[in-house]
Amino acid sequence: MKAAGGNTIRTWDTAGLGKLLDEAQAAGIAVICGFAIPVSGHLDFYRDTAAISAMSQAFGRVVERHKNHPALLMWCLGNEVDFPYSPRFRPFYKAYNHLLDMIHTLDPDHPVTTALINFNRRNIYNLRWKVPELDLISLNIFGEIKDLRTNLKKFSWFWDGPFLITEWGINGPWESETTAWGAPIENTSNKKAEQYLQRYTDYMPVNDPRFLGACVFYWGQKQEVTHTWFGMFSPHGNTSPAAQTMQYIWTGQWPAHKAPRLRYMLLDDKGARDNILLSPGTEHSASLLLESPGAGSLRIEWELLPEDWFVRYRSYVNPLKPPVLDSLLLSQEGNVARFRAPSREGPYRLFVTAYDAYGNFASANTPFYVIAP
């Protein structure tokens, strides 16, 4: 990340914080350290004075331990916890202000922020009114970044303080087109890289004196609906087109070798927006179209997976990459693969990844639904 021009990372919690701070310092990277707290709606927790006292003591020990670390930039008290208006949330505000005061008392040298979902006027209003000692506001913003400059200007009569963007990027799965059965449609990695550059160039408020910086989401590898949606690296450390785009944004220089350039992927000559329905056990073909069809040095891999979102949003399990259904891949030859549809009814997704000889990769996927006659 340092070599790519990045200078700051953000954490959501304090797990392994000491080791992370040391590694960040060695790389010349600053850290925004997050404290994970329950969302404001968990009022039973915030009414529990013993639980709040235990949390305060635990957070206090973390602050005391790390407040003098040279890599520490600021504290972030809560991620997307929501700041409602209703008087019934008084226990939450009492606890939140107690934690904020504790951090300020123990460490007056580092500011404290909190991360909101998008530019939410209700949240900002209640922060100014009910949490006046918060030093700055942070925003997690994806598709709505196109409206950020306008919203900042229109609401400056009420709030004109400093702000960070603690998450930004392409549209999240919750903002994307979906198939008829609700599967989010993911762009190719190359299309996503174009969107990162376009959004930063067109919408990032870099000339606003209140703007302190932006953390792109997600510098690493992450499973969220798919294992390729946000992560800028493969599980083996290969670099995506999006990560290369961030290097260009941060330094003005592209890497010497760009990632493979994919155009799109087809399943039986259809795309994701065609709402592909397959019968159990039937055979099908998929093809990958490259901008440079003669790129014979690429290594191409195909994977067939059950959908992650289908399980995650119904049972709230911790998302992990689903098991690959290797036995259903019948053949893989160059840019074409043949596979057998699963026998079990439900949503699935076919992935293709192209690797080059320089440690880069690009990917695409197509969702489909197996439906019994």
C-alpha positions in Angstrom: 0.0 0.0 0.0 2.8 2.4 0.8 4.4 1.7 -2.5 1.1 2.4 -4.2 0.9 5.8 -2.6 -1.5 5.1 0.3 -0.8 6.7 3.7 -3.7 5.7 6.1 -5.7 2.6 7.0 -8.8 2.3 9.2 -9.8 -0.5 11.5 -13.3 -1.4 12.8 -12.2 -2.8 16.1 -9.2 -3.3 18.4 -8.3 -6.9 17.6 -4.6 -7.2 17.2 -4.2 -3.5 17.4 -0.7 -3.4 18.9 0.8 -5.6 16.2 -1.1 -3.6 13.5 0.2 -0.3 14.8 3.7 -1.5 14.8 3.5 -2.8 11.3 1.9 0.4 10.1 4.6 2.5 11.7 7.3 0.4 10.0 5.6 1.0 6.6 5.0 4.7 7.2 1.2 4.3 7.5 -1.1 6.1 9.9 -4.0 4.3 11.5 -7.6 5.3 12.4 -8.4 3.0 15.3 -12.0 1.9 15.6 -13.9 1.0 18.7 -16.7 -1.5 17.9 -20.0 -0.7 19.8 -23.5 -2.0 19.4 -25.9 0.0 17.2 -28.0 2.5 19.0 -31.1 0.3 18.7 -29.7 -2.2 21.3 -31.3 -0.3 24.1 -31.2 -3.3 26.5 -27.4 -3.1 26.3 -27.2 0.6 26.8 -29.5 0.4 29.8 -27.2 -2.1 31.4 -24.9 0.1 33.5 -22.6 -2.8 34.4 -22.1 -3.6 30.7 -21.4 0.1 29.9 -18.9 0.3 32.8 -17.1 -2.8 31.6 -16.9 -1.5 28.0 -15.6 1.8 29.2 -12.9 0.2 31.3 -11.9 -2.1 28.4 -11.7 0.8 26.0 -9.8 2.9 28.5 -7.1 0.2 28.7 -6.7 0.3 25.0 -6.4 4.0 24.9 -3.8 4.1 27.7 -1.8 1.3 26.0 -1.7 2.9 22.5 -2.3 6.7 22.9 1.4 7.4 22.5 2.0 5.2 19.5 3.4 7.2 16.6 1.2 5.4 14.0 -2.1 6.4 15.8 -3.9 9.1 13.9 -7.3 9.2 15.6 -10.0 7.1 17.3 -13.3 6.2 15.6 -16.0 5.5 18.2 -18.5 3.2 16.5 -19.2 2.3 12.9 -22.6 3.0 11.4 -24.3 2.8 14.9 -27.0 5.4 13.9 -27.9 8.5 15.9 -31.7 8.7 16.3 -33.8 11.6 17.6 -36.4 9.8 19.8 -36.1 10.5 23.6 -36.1 6.7 24.2 -32.5 6.6 23.0 -31.3 8.7 26.0 -29.5 5.6 27.5 -27.5 5.3 24.2 -26.5 9.0 24.1 -25.6 8.9 27.8 -23.3 5.9 27.3 -21.9 7.3 24.0 -21.0 10.6 25.6 -19.5 8.8 28.6 -17.2 6.8 26.3 -16.3 9.9 24.3 -15.4 11.9 27.4 -13.3 9.0 28.7 -11.3 8.8 25.5 -10.8 12.6 25.4 -9.7 12.6 29.1 -7.2 9.8 28.7 -5.9 11.0 25.3 -6.4 14.7 24.6 -3.9 14.6 21.7 -5.9 12.5 19.2 -9.3 13.4 17.8 -12.4 11.2 18.0 -14.8 10.6 15.1 -17.6 8.2 14.2 -18.6 6.8 10.9 -22.1 7.4 9.4 -23.9 5.7 6.6 -23.9 8.2 3.7 -24.6 11.9 4.2 -27.4 11.6 6.6 -28.8 14.9 7.8 -30.7 13.3 10.7 -27.6 11.7 12.0 -25.5 14.9 11.6 -28.3 17.0 13.3 -28.4 14.7 16.3 -24.6 14.5 16.5 -24.3 18.3 16.7 -27.1 18.5 19.2 -26.6 15.5 21.4 -22.8 14.7 21.0 -21.3 18.2 20.8 -17.8 17.1 21.8 -17.2 14.8 18.8 -14.2 16.3 16.9 -15.2 15.4 13.4 -17.7 13.4 11.3 -16.8 10.5 9.0 -18.9 9.2 6.2 -19.2 5.7 4.6 -20.5 6.5 1.2 -20.7 4.5 -2.0 -23.3 5.1 -4.7 -24.4 8.4 -3.1 -21.0 10.0 -3.4 -22.2 11.6 -6.6 -24.4 13.9 -4.5 -21.9 14.6 -1.7 -20.6 18.0 -2.9 -24.2 19.3 -3.3 -25.3 17.9 0.1 -22.2 19.5 1.8 -23.0 22.8 0.4 -26.7 22.8 1.1 -26.3 21.7 4.7 -23.3 24.0 5.5 -25.7 26.5 7.1 -26.1 23.9 10.0 -22.8 22.0 9.9 -19.6 23.2 8.4 -17.1 21.1 10.3 -14.2 18.8 9.2 -15.0 15.4 7.8 -13.4 12.2 6.6 -14.7 9.7 4.1 -13.9 6.4 5.9 -15.4 4.1 3.2 -15.9 4.9 -0.5 -15.9 2.9 -3.7 -18.2 1.3 -6.3 -21.9 0.6 -5.6 -22.3 -1.9 -2.9 -24.5 -5.0 -3.5 -27.3 -3.2 -1.7 -27.2 -0.5 -4.4 -26.8 -2.7 -7.4 -29.1 -4.1 -10.1 -30.4 -7.6 -9.2 -31.7 -10.6 -11.0 -35.4 -11.6 -10.8 -34.5 -13.7 -7.7 -32.6 -10.9 -6.0 -29.0 -11.8 -6.8 -26.9 -8.6 -7.0 -25.3 -8.2 -10.4 -21.5 -7.5 -10.2 -19.5 -5.7 -12.8 -16.3 -7.1 -14.2 -13.2 -6.1 -12.3 -12.2 -3.8 -15.1 -15.5 -2.0 -15.2 -15.2 -1.5 -11.5 -11.7 0.0 -11.9 -13.1 2.5 -14.3 -15.8 3.5 -11.8 -13.3 4.0 -9.0 -11.4 6.4 -11.2 -14.5 8.2 -12.5 -16.0 8.6 -9.0 -12.8 10.0 -7.5 -12.2 12.3 -10.4 -15.8 13.6 -10.7 -17.2 13.5 -7.1 -14.4 13.4 -4.5 -14.5 16.8 -2.7 -10.7 17.2 -2.9 -10.8 21.0 -3.0 -13.1 21.4 0.0 -11.0 22.8 2.9 -13.1 20.7 5.3 -12.2 17.5 3.6 -9.4 15.5 5.4 -9.1 12.5 3.2 -10.7 9.3 2.0 -10.2 5.6 2.7 -11.1 3.4 -0.2 -13.0 0.2 0.5 -11.5 -2.5 0.7 -7.6 -2.6 0.5 -7.2 -6.4 1.0 -9.4 -9.4 0.3 -12.9 -9.7 1.6 -16.0 -11.9 1.1 -19.1 -9.7 0.8 -21.8 -11.3 -1.4 -18.9 -12.5 -3.5 -15.2 -12.8 -2.8 -14.5 -10.4 -5.7 -16.9 -7.5 -5.1 -14.8 -5.2 -2.9 -11.5 -6.9 -2.2 -8.6 -5.4 -4.2 -6.4 -8.5 -4.0 -7.0 -12.2 -4.6 -6.6 -14.5 -1.6 -3.1 -15.2 -2.9 -2.1 -11.6 -3.1 -2.6 -10.9 -6.8 -3.4 -7.3 -7.7 -6.7 -6.3 -9.2 -7.4 -3.5 -11.8 -9.0 -1.5 -8.9 -5.8 -1.6 -6.8 -3.8 -0.4 -9.8 -6.3 2.4 -10.3 -5.8 3.5 -6.7 -2.1 3.6 -7.3 -2.8 5.9 -10.2 -5.1 8.1 -8.1 -2.6 8.3 -5.3 0.6 8.7 -7.3 -0.3 9.8 -10.8 1.6 6.7 -12.2 0.2 3.5 -13.5 2.0 0.2 -12.7 4.4 -1.0 -15.4 2.2 -4.0 -16.2 -1.6 -3.5 -16.1 -4.0 -6.3 -15.1 -5.7 -8.4 -17.8 -8.5 -6.5 -19.5 -11.8 -8.4 -19.5 -14.8 -7.2 -21.5 -17.5 -9.5 -20.2 -18.5 -13.1 -19.6 -21.4 -15.0 -21.1 -23.3 -18.1 -20.0 -25.0 -19.9 -22.9 -24.5 -16.6 -24.8 -26.5 -14.7 -22.1 -25.5 -12.2 -19.5 -26.6 -11.7 -15.9 -29.4 -9.3 -16.8 -31.0 -12.0 -18.9 -32.1 -13.8 -15.7 -30.6 -17.2 -16.5 -32.6 -20.2 -15.4 -31.2 -23.7 -15.7 -32.6 -27.1 -15.2 -30.9 -29.5 -12.7 -28.1 -31.6 -14.2 -28.1 -30.0 -17.6 -24.9 -29.1 -19.4 -23.9 -25.6 -20.3 -21.0 -23.5 -21.6 -19.5 -20.2 -20.6 -17.1 -17.9 -22.4 -14.9 -15.0 -21.4 -14.3 -12.2 -23.8 -11.0 -10.3 -23.5 -10.0 -7.0 -25.0 -6.9 -8.7 -26.3 -8.1 -12.1 -27.5 -4.6 -13.3 -28.3 -3.3 -13.0 -24.7 -2.2 -16.6 -24.6 0.0 -16.0 -21.6 -3.0 -15.7 -19.3 -4.0 -18.5 -16.9 -7.7 -18.7 -16.7 -9.6 -20.4 -13.8 -13.3 -21.1 -13.5 -15.3 -21.7 -10.3 -18.9 -22.6 -9.6 -20.2 -21.5 -6.2 -23.6 -21.4 -4.4 -24.7 -17.9 -3.6 -23.4 -16.4 -0.3 -25.9 -13.6 0.0 -28.8 -16.1 0.0 -27.5 -17.7 3.2 -26.1 -14.6 4.8 -29.1 -12.3 4.7 -31.5 -15.0 5.9 -29.6 -16.5 8.8 -27.0 -13.8 9.5 -24.1 -16.2 9.5 -20.5 -14.9 9.4 -19.8 -14.7 5.6 -17.1 -17.0 4.3 -16.5 -17.9 0.7 -18.8 -20.8 -0.1 -17.4 -24.2 -1.0 -16.4 -24.5 -4.7 -18.4 -27.1 -6.7 -15.4 -28.4 -8.6 -17.1 -31.7 -9.6 -19.6 -29.8 -11.8 -16.9 -28.3 -14.1 -16.7 -30.7 -17.0 -13.9 -29.0 -19.1 -11.9 -25.8 -19.2 -10.2 -24.9 -22.4 -8.8 -21.4 -22.8 -11.6 -18.8 -22.6 -14.4 -21.5 -22.6 -15.7 -23.7 -19.9 -18.4 -26.4 -19.8 -20.2 -27.3 -16.6 -23.2 -29.2 -15.3 -25.9 -27.4 -13.5 -26.3 -28.4 -9.8 -29.0 -30.9 -8.9 -30.2 -28.8 -6.0 -32.6 -26.0 -6.7 -31.4 -22.5 -5.8 -29.1 -19.6 -6.7 -25.6 -20.1 -7.9 -22.8 -18.0 -9.6 -20.1 -18.9 -12.1 -16.8 -17.1 -11.7 -13.9 -16.7 -14.1 -10.5 -15.2 -13.2 -7.6 -14.4 -15.5 -4.1 -14.2 -14.1 -1.1 -12.8 -15.9 2.6 -13.4 -15.3 3.1 -10.2 -13.3 1.0 -11.0 -10.2 -2.2 -9.3 -11.5 -5.7 -10.7 -12.0 -9.1 -9.7 -13.4 -12.4 -11.4 -12.8 -16.0 -11.6 -13.8 -19.0 -13.7 -12.8 -22.6 -14.5 -13.8 -25.4 -15.5 -11.5 -27.9 -18.1 -12.5 -30.8 -20.0 -10.8 -31.4 -23.7 -10.9 -35.1 -24.4 -11.0 -36.8 -27.8 -11.0 -39.4 -28.5 -13.7 
